[in-house]
Amino acid sequence: MVNTILTKSVNIFYMDTDNDLVKAIAGEMERRNMGVREAARVIGVSHPTLMKALAGDKITFEFAESLSKFLRLSTENVLRLAGLLPRLAPGSEYYEKLIHKINSMSEEDKEHLMNYIDFLLSKQG
């Protein structure tokens, strides 16, 4: 399915709304209230490159690395969303995201998280 999107500028472009990567990028742009040009600047690519990705074109590994920071996902997860790596078994994608987020934390924050998890588990009996 392809939708026509009107950005904050006068540009109109087509977005492939059946593509998981496109959904993730568009969702993050919406959460951050960004247009294509601003998102492209933050990601570190040209706005035509971002527009091509939003139209469903294949992305490069370098673009996936830049998107991973923007989407706060691992590069591997971005490559999976783009269809460039095989999907994980159901449920394991959640654990991959969780591990990536934990690995991004400081050692002090990891310790706080572990203490909080221990607290929650102690409440279960």
Beta strands, then each sheet from edge to edge (+ up, - down):
strand 1: 2-6
strand 2: 12-16
sheet 1: 1+ 2-
end
